[in-house]
Amino acid sequence: MSVDEILASIDSETALLKQARALLSGDGTKKTAASATRKKRRKMSAAARKRIGDAQRKRWANQGPYKQSDK
């Protein structure tokens, strides 16, 4: 290999490494499909959270005590 071929090879490797670094660090300008289509989160009221929690606690109470199996 001549010196020019070695330098060209080093330059191409450097370019690939720079691309990989940009992708990993998030500096790229391309957006992923998930981030482009992300929906706004809905906020749940405290009363709704309380109703859901109460219903779950009622389900847990109906299950009965936890039984540990002998293994």
Backbone bond lengths (Angstrom), bond angles and torsions (degrees), N, CA, C in turn:
res aa  C-N    CA-C-N  psi(-1)  N-CA   C-N-CA  omega(-1)  CA-C   N-CA-C  phi
1 M - - - 1.442 - - 1.529 109.38 -
2 S 1.288 114.12 138.35 1.465 118.26 177.94 1.533 109.20 -86.01
3 V 1.289 114.98 169.12 1.466 120.84 -179.32 1.532 110.13 -62.72
4 D 1.326 117.13 -38.55 1.463 120.69 179.74 1.523 111.39 -64.16
5 E 1.332 117.45 -38.91 1.468 120.83 178.85 1.527 110.99 -68.20
6 I 1.308 116.53 -38.56 1.467 120.42 178.15 1.518 110.58 -64.73
7 L 1.336 116.88 -43.33 1.464 120.42 179.23 1.533 111.32 -65.20
8 A 1.322 116.95 -38.52 1.463 120.53 178.10 1.528 110.38 -64.91
9 S 1.330 116.03 -40.12 1.454 120.22 178.70 1.532 110.94 -64.69
10 I 1.327 116.66 -41.87 1.456 121.22 178.37 1.528 110.42 -63.75
11 D 1.338 117.07 -41.21 1.462 120.98 179.37 1.526 111.47 -63.51
12 S 1.330 116.88 -41.33 1.464 119.29 179.98 1.528 111.13 -67.65
13 E 1.341 117.29 -39.15 1.462 120.82 176.96 1.530 110.98 -64.62
14 T 1.328 116.05 -39.88 1.457 120.62 178.64 1.524 110.64 -62.49
15 A 1.317 117.00 -41.90 1.463 120.83 179.09 1.530 110.72 -63.30
16 L 1.330 117.13 -42.31 1.462 120.39 178.52 1.520 111.43 -64.13
17 L 1.318 117.30 -41.59 1.460 120.83 178.76 1.524 111.90 -65.05
18 K 1.331 116.89 -37.63 1.463 120.23 177.61 1.524 111.02 -65.31
19 Q 1.336 116.81 -38.94 1.462 120.43 177.20 1.525 110.50 -64.34
20 A 1.310 117.04 -44.34 1.464 120.91 179.76 1.525 110.77 -62.90
21 R 1.324 116.62 -40.79 1.461 120.36 179.56 1.514 110.73 -64.50
22 A 1.333 117.23 -41.41 1.460 120.92 179.19 1.521 110.92 -63.73
23 L 1.312 117.26 -40.04 1.463 120.24 178.70 1.524 111.73 -66.36
24 L 1.308 116.48 -42.22 1.461 120.15 -177.66 1.520 112.96 -72.56
25 S 1.312 117.19 -33.37 1.459 119.58 -178.29 1.523 112.43 -85.12
26 G 1.319 117.68 -8.81 1.457 120.20 178.90 1.512 113.30 81.70
27 D 1.307 117.81 15.89 1.458 120.86 179.47 1.522 112.73 -81.97
28 G 1.313 117.23 -6.71 1.458 121.00 -177.40 1.515 111.13 -66.61
29 T 1.312 116.39 156.21 1.455 120.12 -178.30 1.520 111.89 -91.23
30 K 1.327 117.40 -12.21 1.458 119.66 -179.69 1.515 109.94 -77.90
31 K 1.327 115.23 138.94 1.456 120.62 176.93 1.514 108.52 -104.37
32 T 1.303 115.80 143.93 1.458 119.38 178.53 1.522 109.48 -78.39
33 A 1.305 115.89 162.58 1.460 120.53 -178.97 1.522 111.04 -64.79
34 A 1.329 117.24 -34.34 1.461 120.27 -178.67 1.527 111.02 -66.14
35 S 1.315 117.73 -41.36 1.454 118.96 -178.59 1.529 111.54 -74.81
36 A 1.312 117.39 -26.93 1.461 120.08 -179.47 1.528 111.43 -75.79
37 T 1.340 117.30 -28.30 1.465 120.01 -176.03 1.524 112.50 -108.80
38 R 1.320 117.67 15.34 1.467 120.55 -177.97 1.521 109.92 -66.51
39 K 1.324 115.88 131.56 1.457 120.94 -179.59 1.518 110.12 -90.56
40 K 1.296 115.27 157.25 1.449 121.18 177.62 1.530 108.97 -73.21
41 R 1.331 117.04 135.98 1.457 120.99 -178.88 1.515 109.76 -75.20
42 R 1.328 114.72 140.54 1.455 119.53 176.20 1.523 109.24 -85.31
43 K 1.295 115.70 145.90 1.454 120.25 177.80 1.518 108.75 -98.78
44 M 1.327 115.19 136.19 1.449 120.73 -179.29 1.527 108.24 -102.27
45 S 1.316 115.78 137.08 1.460 119.52 -179.06 1.527 109.80 -71.78
46 A 1.305 115.17 160.82 1.467 120.41 178.85 1.526 110.44 -63.23
47 A 1.327 116.87 -36.36 1.463 120.29 179.75 1.536 110.83 -65.18
48 A 1.333 116.29 -39.86 1.468 119.64 179.07 1.521 110.45 -67.04
49 R 1.342 117.67 -41.17 1.472 120.59 176.91 1.513 110.95 -61.63
50 K 1.339 117.09 -38.04 1.455 121.30 179.49 1.522 110.45 -66.63
51 R 1.323 117.69 -42.93 1.472 120.93 178.86 1.527 110.86 -61.56
52 I 1.326 116.32 -43.93 1.471 120.42 -179.90 1.528 109.98 -65.33
53 G 1.315 116.81 -42.70 1.464 120.80 179.09 1.515 112.16 -63.88
54 D 1.318 116.09 -42.98 1.471 119.71 178.30 1.528 111.21 -62.78
55 A 1.318 116.42 -41.35 1.468 119.87 179.32 1.525 110.80 -64.63
56 Q 1.331 117.89 -39.74 1.464 120.90 179.21 1.527 110.70 -67.22
57 R 1.320 116.56 -42.61 1.474 119.35 177.85 1.525 111.07 -62.06
58 K 1.341 117.08 -35.80 1.466 120.92 177.01 1.528 110.43 -65.10
59 R 1.350 117.10 -41.06 1.472 120.29 177.42 1.521 110.64 -63.57
60 W 1.334 116.60 -42.14 1.471 120.19 179.09 1.524 110.83 -63.14
61 A 1.337 116.75 -39.41 1.464 120.39 -179.70 1.526 110.89 -65.38
62 N 1.320 117.39 -33.99 1.461 120.98 -179.08 1.527 112.57 -75.10
63 Q 1.328 118.00 -17.39 1.459 120.95 -179.73 1.518 111.97 -72.15
64 G 1.282 117.69 -25.52 1.459 120.57 -177.41 1.507 111.03 90.95
65 P 1.328 116.46 -179.30 1.471 119.44 -177.12 1.514 111.97 -70.34
66 Y 1.315 114.33 155.03 1.473 121.61 177.73 1.506 108.91 -73.10
67 K 1.327 116.86 130.59 1.457 121.67 178.35 1.515 109.23 -112.09
68 Q 1.337 116.58 126.79 1.469 121.08 179.45 1.513 108.29 -93.36
69 S 1.335 116.07 128.11 1.457 119.85 -179.17 1.526 109.84 -82.07
70 D 1.331 115.64 152.65 1.463 120.80 177.50 1.502 109.56 -91.09
71 K 1.317 116.40 115.59 1.481 120.68 178.55 1.478 110.16 -125.65
